[in-house]
Amino acid sequence: MPVKLGPAMLSLGTELLFTYAAITETTTSQNLQSTEKQKTTTHFIRPGLSLNSELEVPVSKSFLLSLGATAAYYIPQQLKGSDTSRDPLWRIGELRATLNYRFPVEVSL
């Protein structure tokens, strides 16, 4: 849902998610005789909801600056060594900044 703010543009949106991720953790245990490495894998399969926002600001005729944020919320799943009882949802956040350059090319069709 884009909103025009003078020369800038603000976009807000939401998405339904279904994510699968294989999360592998390697732990090292040391006993008196040897060092052992042990791998554990958690299969993260969850539905979720993503909230997105992005602000595009023209800096000049050739440059455009984009600032954005995304937050994804998932139903909690227990990982080895984590405590999800405190958090009702898992949240994965992302912040980004992108500088875009427009190449001055003219095309006639």
Contacts in CASP RR format, 6 or more apart in sequence:
PFRMAT RR
TARGET T0000
AUTHOR 0000-0000-0000
METHOD contacts of the structure
MODEL  1
MPVKLGPAMLSLGTELLFTYAAITETTTSQNLQSTEKQKTTTHFIRPGLS
LNSELEVPVSKSFLLSLGATAAYYIPQQLKGSDTSRDPLWRIGELRATLN
YRFPVEVSL
1 11 0 8 1.000
1 12 0 8 1.000
1 13 0 8 1.000
2 9 0 8 1.000
2 10 0 8 1.000
2 11 0 8 1.000
3 9 0 8 1.000
3 10 0 8 1.000
3 11 0 8 1.000
3 12 0 8 1.000
7 57 0 8 1.000
7 58 0 8 1.000
8 55 0 8 1.000
8 56 0 8 1.000
8 57 0 8 1.000
8 58 0 8 1.000
9 55 0 8 1.000
9 56 0 8 1.000
10 53 0 8 1.000
10 54 0 8 1.000
10 55 0 8 1.000
10 56 0 8 1.000
11 52 0 8 1.000
11 53 0 8 1.000
11 54 0 8 1.000
11 55 0 8 1.000
11 56 0 8 1.000
12 52 0 8 1.000
12 53 0 8 1.000
13 51 0 8 1.000
13 52 0 8 1.000
13 53 0 8 1.000
14 49 0 8 1.000
14 50 0 8 1.000
14 51 0 8 1.000
14 52 0 8 1.000
15 49 0 8 1.000
15 50 0 8 1.000
15 52 0 8 1.000
16 47 0 8 1.000
16 48 0 8 1.000
16 49 0 8 1.000
16 50 0 8 1.000
17 47 0 8 1.000
17 48 0 8 1.000
17 49 0 8 1.000
17 50 0 8 1.000
17 72 0 8 1.000
17 74 0 8 1.000
18 46 0 8 1.000
18 47 0 8 1.000
18 48 0 8 1.000
19 44 0 8 1.000
19 45 0 8 1.000
19 46 0 8 1.000
19 48 0 8 1.000
19 72 0 8 1.000
19 74 0 8 1.000
20 43 0 8 1.000
20 44 0 8 1.000
20 45 0 8 1.000
21 43 0 8 1.000
21 44 0 8 1.000
22 41 0 8 1.000
22 42 0 8 1.000
22 43 0 8 1.000
22 44 0 8 1.000
23 41 0 8 1.000
23 42 0 8 1.000
23 43 0 8 1.000
23 44 0 8 1.000
23 79 0 8 1.000
24 39 0 8 1.000
24 40 0 8 1.000
24 41 0 8 1.000
25 39 0 8 1.000
25 40 0 8 1.000
25 41 0 8 1.000
25 42 0 8 1.000
25 80 0 8 1.000
26 37 0 8 1.000
26 38 0 8 1.000
26 39 0 8 1.000
27 37 0 8 1.000
27 38 0 8 1.000
27 39 0 8 1.000
27 40 0 8 1.000
28 35 0 8 1.000
28 36 0 8 1.000
28 37 0 8 1.000
28 38 0 8 1.000
29 35 0 8 1.000
29 36 0 8 1.000
29 38 0 8 1.000
30 36 0 8 1.000
40 80 0 8 1.000
42 77 0 8 1.000
42 79 0 8 1.000
42 80 0 8 1.000
44 77 0 8 1.000
46 74 0 8 1.000
46 75 0 8 1.000
46 77 0 8 1.000
46 90 0 8 1.000
47 74 0 8 1.000
47 75 0 8 1.000
48 72 0 8 1.000
48 73 0 8 1.000
48 74 0 8 1.000
48 75 0 8 1.000
49 72 0 8 1.000
49 73 0 8 1.000
50 70 0 8 1.000
50 71 0 8 1.000
50 72 0 8 1.000
50 73 0 8 1.000
51 70 0 8 1.000
51 71 0 8 1.000
51 72 0 8 1.000
51 73 0 8 1.000
52 68 0 8 1.000
52 69 0 8 1.000
52 70 0 8 1.000
53 68 0 8 1.000
53 69 0 8 1.000
53 70 0 8 1.000
54 66 0 8 1.000
54 67 0 8 1.000
54 68 0 8 1.000
54 69 0 8 1.000
55 66 0 8 1.000
55 67 0 8 1.000
55 68 0 8 1.000
56 64 0 8 1.000
56 65 0 8 1.000
56 66 0 8 1.000
57 64 0 8 1.000
57 65 0 8 1.000
57 66 0 8 1.000
57 67 0 8 1.000
58 64 0 8 1.000
58 65 0 8 1.000
59 65 0 8 1.000
59 99 0 8 1.000
61 102 0 8 1.000
62 101 0 8 1.000
62 102 0 8 1.000
62 104 0 8 1.000
63 99 0 8 1.000
63 100 0 8 1.000
63 101 0 8 1.000
63 102 0 8 1.000
64 99 0 8 1.000
64 100 0 8 1.000
64 102 0 8 1.000
65 97 0 8 1.000
65 98 0 8 1.000
65 99 0 8 1.000
65 100 0 8 1.000
66 96 0 8 1.000
66 97 0 8 1.000
66 98 0 8 1.000
66 99 0 8 1.000
66 100 0 8 1.000
67 96 0 8 1.000
67 97 0 8 1.000
68 95 0 8 1.000
68 96 0 8 1.000
68 97 0 8 1.000
69 93 0 8 1.000
69 94 0 8 1.000
69 95 0 8 1.000
69 96 0 8 1.000
70 93 0 8 1.000
70 94 0 8 1.000
70 96 0 8 1.000
71 91 0 8 1.000
71 92 0 8 1.000
71 93 0 8 1.000
71 94 0 8 1.000
72 91 0 8 1.000
72 92 0 8 1.000
72 93 0 8 1.000
73 89 0 8 1.000
73 90 0 8 1.000
73 91 0 8 1.000
74 89 0 8 1.000
74 90 0 8 1.000
74 91 0 8 1.000
74 92 0 8 1.000
75 89 0 8 1.000
75 90 0 8 1.000
76 84 0 8 1.000
76 87 0 8 1.000
76 88 0 8 1.000
76 89 0 8 1.000
76 90 0 8 1.000
77 84 0 8 1.000
77 90 0 8 1.000
78 84 0 8 1.000
84 90 0 8 1.000
END
